[in-house]
Amino acid sequence: MSEKTSSTQLAVVGAGPGGYAAAFLAADLGMKVALIDMEPNPGGVCLYVGCIPSKALLHIAEVLSEAKHAANWGIEFGEPQIDLAKLRAWKEGVVRKMTGGLGQLSKARSVQYIQGRASLLDAKRLRIEKTGGDIETLSFEHVILATGSRPATLPHLPADSPRIINSTGALELKSVPKTMLVIGGGYIGLELGIVYAALGTQVSVVEMLSGILPGVDRDLVTPLAKRLSQTFQRVMVNTQVAAVTETKEGVRVKFEGAEAPPEEQTYEMVLVSVGRKPNSALPGLDKTQVELDARGFIKVDGQRRTKEPTIFAIGDVVGEPMLAHKASHEGRVAVEAIAGHKAVFEPQAIPAVVFTDPEIAWCGLTETQAEKEGRKVAVARFPWGASGRATTLDRPDGVTKLIIDPETERILGVGITGAGAGELIAEGVLAVEMAARASDLRLSIHPHPTLSETLMESAEVFFGQSTHLYRPKRK
């Protein structure tokens, strides 16, 4: 084991979408940059055990679902033969391709990539325990903490049981259990539940609140809830896990609540998906002026600077929404601020996408938020049953809606449920960020027949002039 001392202008701790985006921009601006992470290449949770592998598996689930759905059109496929080892290899190949590409981009930019675990010695030095055992003390002018988050746990569940997994374990796809219980009706649990259901698992979901995807507008969730009632064996809301016992047959679960089954249920596997916690317990953080809030998130200002002038923080570790694209933009803002540019993180619309079937996406002000804040808004909805393109896809189970200021006609928010909603929401983000009015969207010619037309026709609904939906404007 050897020890060495080095220095850099900017150190970035954590090489996820926020960390590597910050490091790459800093290098593009001419800074000397060191990027530190435990993985062999940049990528972080998102690329290694998060959004990328999960979306690869969700694509497979979509193909399987589409093949089954084709019977409605007179096309019959045989029962699919699933090669689990090959499926895993393909998923892992996607991860290797993307993380390897980021490694090449890092080298091309002359970013010093250090594989190891970092801790703070003070506000200007890091101690890095490298994977090979060597120690490096790295002095910096500024550091960006992009340490991300980890799955939350439930204390009353059996510890170290191979039958009880989190999202990381679920993505390993070691086997396809006959039965699975998903604890938590949030987007991660639902997405992974859909994957396992498509592969043949009987999936049940339990959610302690009154509906799946708490906080999302109910009219956006309704089409998904209806479809999941057919995809999953059971969805139990207003219900929670009261007791868990591991047996030879599986995991025996007792439920309490409005929709709790009267008898204990046994599952071959249990997936715990009850949220995520920030990785803010960085060793040595207490030697600085950095402050945490009551939930353990690092406190930052609009430029993502902490109370310690040399230390910035971005991504999941600074608070919700815990989304990769939010972290990337925060990273770029932090770097711009370090470079002395006028930059602040103040988006009007951070898009969120739930990659279920159908997908749900939204940005800006939601109807739920408007109700809580007592804001007067107009809501213009266009059902996909009136969309020619949705009809040709045999997917009329969707809706597009606009949240509009009734006085200025400015678009404040957009919500979409339906096939490919995640690809459509970007137009809504642009509309909100550019302070577009409903008339701007109405007068923008959209190609026919496409799902994007539903945005234009939602704006037409606001004026009572939708071509494909007769809904006169109230006087």
HELIX and SHEET records of a PDB file:
HELIX    1   1 PRO A   17  ASP A   28  1                                  12    
HELIX    2   2 GLY A   44  VAL A   49  1                                   6    
HELIX    3   3 CYS A   51  HIS A   69  1                                  19    
HELIX    4   4 ALA A   70  TRP A   73  5                                   4    
HELIX    5   5 LEU A   84  ALA A  108  1                                  25    
HELIX    6   6 SER A  167  GLU A  172  1                                   6    
HELIX    7   7 TYR A  187  ALA A  198  1                                  12    
HELIX    8   8 ARG A  218  THR A  231  1                                  14    
HELIX    9   9 LEU A  285  LYS A  287  5                                   3    
HELIX   10  10 GLY A  315  VAL A  318  5                                   4    
HELIX   11  11 ALA A  324  ILE A  338  1                                  15    
HELIX   12  12 GLU A  367  GLU A  373  1                                   7    
HELIX   13  13 TRP A  384  ALA A  386  5                                   3    
HELIX   14  14 GLY A  388  THR A  392  1                                   5    
HELIX   15  15 ALA A  421  GLU A  433  1                                  13    
HELIX   16  16 ALA A  438  LEU A  443  1                                   6    
HELIX   17  17 GLU A  453  PHE A  462  1                                  10    
SHEET    1   A 6 ILE A 311  ALA A 313  0                                        
SHEET    2   A 6 ILE A 135  LEU A 145  1                                        
SHEET    3   A 6 GLU A   3  VAL A  13  1                                        
SHEET    4   A 6 VAL A  33  ASP A  37  1                                        
SHEET    5   A 6 GLN A 112  ASP A 122  1                                        
SHEET    6   A 6 ARG A 125  LYS A 130 -1                                        
SHEET    1   B 2 SER A 149  PRO A 151  0                                        
SHEET    2   B 2 ARG A 276  PRO A 278 -1                                        
SHEET    1   C 5 ILE A 164  ILE A 165  0                                        
SHEET    2   C 5 MET A 269  VAL A 272  1                                        
SHEET    3   C 5 THR A 179  ILE A 183  1                                        
SHEET    4   C 5 GLN A 202  VAL A 206  1                                        
SHEET    5   C 5 ARG A 234  MET A 236  1                                        
SHEET    1   D 3 THR A 239  GLU A 246  0                                        
SHEET    2   D 3 VAL A 251  GLY A 257 -1                                        
SHEET    3   D 3 GLN A 265  TYR A 267 -1                                        
SHEET    1   E 5 ALA A 352  VAL A 354  0                                        
SHEET    2   E 5 GLU A 359  GLY A 364 -1                                        
SHEET    3   E 5 ILE A 411  GLY A 418 -1                                        
SHEET    4   E 5 VAL A 399  ILE A 404 -1                                        
SHEET    5   E 5 ALA A 378  PRO A 383 -1                                        
END                                                                             
